[in-house]
Amino acid sequence: MLHTLSHSPWQCDIDGLLRMLADCDDLLLIQDGVLAAIEGSRFVEMLNNAPITVSALKEDIDARGLAAQISAKIDVVSYTDFVNLSVKHTTQMSW
């Protein structure tokens, strides 16, 4: 399943999201969800301890001026990669 987080991690049920994740799921951070990818935040560690791949949309990172603050543990992807993730996963959950 592809999970997309579009809200700030401080304004969503991040624990609920983590409980819903399964092996081989992907999580894509979009819009304000990219705040969860900031280096040193507790959210980066929480997400990297899950059995998933975590990515963040480059355009949303750049729009918020966060390019220099994103953790190296998070894959930064393009809109093309977003489409590829959507094709890879037949189901999607938005957070």
C-alpha positions, 0 to 999 in steps of 0.5 A: 500500500502507498501511504501519503502524509500531506499534513504536518506530523504535529497535526496528524495521528502519526501513531495511527499511521505507524500502526497501519504500516505493513512490510513492503508499504511505501510512505510518501511525504507530500505538502506539509508532510515533508516536515516529518523528514527534517533531520534530527526530528523524532519523526525521522527516527520513528519512520525509519524504524518502520518496515517501509520505504520513506520518500519525500516529494522534492517539489514540496521540500523546495517550496518550503525551503527545507532542502538543506534540512532533510535527513539523508535517511529519507529518499527525495523523489520527483513527481515521476517517482510519485506516479511510479509509486502510485502504479506500483501500489494498487491501494493508497491511504492518505493521512 
